[in-house]
Amino acid sequence: MDIKVEAVHFDADKKLVDFVNERVNKLEHFFDNIVSGEVHLKLGSNSENENKIAEIKIHVPGKEMFAKKQSKSFEEATDLCVEALRRQVKKHKEKLK
């Protein structure tokens, strides 16, 4: 799967990008027909603790799936997005049967 990671308003280090790639690639365990993925990591405008935003969009044939989560760390927000996408992928896979 081809994954593009984009950091908005900050520079993501290699460790964070590798973490995101690893998590998103795990979605292929549930549905092996995922074509590509886009990840946008953003810093929220407020100065609260939970100002890290992860948006993940994956492309499967005939459909696009999207999740956006906000948390106190990019890793946690990514995990929440991947979990939401896992549910969407499983539901889509059931509809195909």
Contacts in CASP RR format, 6 or more apart in sequence:
PFRMAT RR
TARGET T0000
AUTHOR 0000-0000-0000
METHOD contacts of the structure
MODEL  1
MDIKVEAVHFDADKKLVDFVNERVNKLEHFFDNIVSGEVHLKLGSNSENE
NKIAEIKIHVPGKEMFAKKQSKSFEEATDLCVEALRRQVKKHKEKLK
1 24 0 8 1.000
1 25 0 8 1.000
1 27 0 8 1.000
1 28 0 8 1.000
1 34 0 8 1.000
1 35 0 8 1.000
1 36 0 8 1.000
1 37 0 8 1.000
2 35 0 8 1.000
2 36 0 8 1.000
2 37 0 8 1.000
3 20 0 8 1.000
3 21 0 8 1.000
3 24 0 8 1.000
3 25 0 8 1.000
3 36 0 8 1.000
3 37 0 8 1.000
3 38 0 8 1.000
3 39 0 8 1.000
4 36 0 8 1.000
4 37 0 8 1.000
4 38 0 8 1.000
4 39 0 8 1.000
5 12 0 8 1.000
5 17 0 8 1.000
5 20 0 8 1.000
5 21 0 8 1.000
5 39 0 8 1.000
5 41 0 8 1.000
6 38 0 8 1.000
6 39 0 8 1.000
6 40 0 8 1.000
6 41 0 8 1.000
7 41 0 8 1.000
8 40 0 8 1.000
8 41 0 8 1.000
8 42 0 8 1.000
8 43 0 8 1.000
9 42 0 8 1.000
9 43 0 8 1.000
10 41 0 8 1.000
10 43 0 8 1.000
12 41 0 8 1.000
12 74 0 8 1.000
16 41 0 8 1.000
16 74 0 8 1.000
16 75 0 8 1.000
19 75 0 8 1.000
19 78 0 8 1.000
20 39 0 8 1.000
20 41 0 8 1.000
20 54 0 8 1.000
20 74 0 8 1.000
20 78 0 8 1.000
23 78 0 8 1.000
23 79 0 8 1.000
23 82 0 8 1.000
24 37 0 8 1.000
24 39 0 8 1.000
24 56 0 8 1.000
24 58 0 8 1.000
24 78 0 8 1.000
24 82 0 8 1.000
26 82 0 8 1.000
27 34 0 8 1.000
27 58 0 8 1.000
27 82 0 8 1.000
27 85 0 8 1.000
27 86 0 8 1.000
27 89 0 8 1.000
28 34 0 8 1.000
30 86 0 8 1.000
30 89 0 8 1.000
30 90 0 8 1.000
30 93 0 8 1.000
31 60 0 8 1.000
31 89 0 8 1.000
31 90 0 8 1.000
31 92 0 8 1.000
31 93 0 8 1.000
33 60 0 8 1.000
33 61 0 8 1.000
34 58 0 8 1.000
34 59 0 8 1.000
34 60 0 8 1.000
34 89 0 8 1.000
35 59 0 8 1.000
35 60 0 8 1.000
35 61 0 8 1.000
36 58 0 8 1.000
36 59 0 8 1.000
37 56 0 8 1.000
37 57 0 8 1.000
37 58 0 8 1.000
37 59 0 8 1.000
38 56 0 8 1.000
38 57 0 8 1.000
38 58 0 8 1.000
39 54 0 8 1.000
39 55 0 8 1.000
39 56 0 8 1.000
39 78 0 8 1.000
40 53 0 8 1.000
40 54 0 8 1.000
40 55 0 8 1.000
40 56 0 8 1.000
41 52 0 8 1.000
41 53 0 8 1.000
41 54 0 8 1.000
41 55 0 8 1.000
41 74 0 8 1.000
41 78 0 8 1.000
42 52 0 8 1.000
42 53 0 8 1.000
42 54 0 8 1.000
42 55 0 8 1.000
43 51 0 8 1.000
43 52 0 8 1.000
43 53 0 8 1.000
44 51 0 8 1.000
44 52 0 8 1.000
44 53 0 8 1.000
44 70 0 8 1.000
45 51 0 8 1.000
49 72 0 8 1.000
50 70 0 8 1.000
50 71 0 8 1.000
50 72 0 8 1.000
51 70 0 8 1.000
51 72 0 8 1.000
52 70 0 8 1.000
52 71 0 8 1.000
52 72 0 8 1.000
52 73 0 8 1.000
52 74 0 8 1.000
52 76 0 8 1.000
52 77 0 8 1.000
53 68 0 8 1.000
53 69 0 8 1.000
53 70 0 8 1.000
53 77 0 8 1.000
54 68 0 8 1.000
54 69 0 8 1.000
54 70 0 8 1.000
54 71 0 8 1.000
54 74 0 8 1.000
54 77 0 8 1.000
54 78 0 8 1.000
54 80 0 8 1.000
54 81 0 8 1.000
55 66 0 8 1.000
55 67 0 8 1.000
55 68 0 8 1.000
55 81 0 8 1.000
56 66 0 8 1.000
56 67 0 8 1.000
56 68 0 8 1.000
56 78 0 8 1.000
56 81 0 8 1.000
56 82 0 8 1.000
56 85 0 8 1.000
57 64 0 8 1.000
57 65 0 8 1.000
57 66 0 8 1.000
58 64 0 8 1.000
58 65 0 8 1.000
58 66 0 8 1.000
58 85 0 8 1.000
58 89 0 8 1.000
60 89 0 8 1.000
60 92 0 8 1.000
63 92 0 8 1.000
65 85 0 8 1.000
65 88 0 8 1.000
65 89 0 8 1.000
65 92 0 8 1.000
67 80 0 8 1.000
67 81 0 8 1.000
67 82 0 8 1.000
67 84 0 8 1.000
67 85 0 8 1.000
67 88 0 8 1.000
68 81 0 8 1.000
69 77 0 8 1.000
69 78 0 8 1.000
69 80 0 8 1.000
69 81 0 8 1.000
69 84 0 8 1.000
70 77 0 8 1.000
71 77 0 8 1.000
71 80 0 8 1.000
END
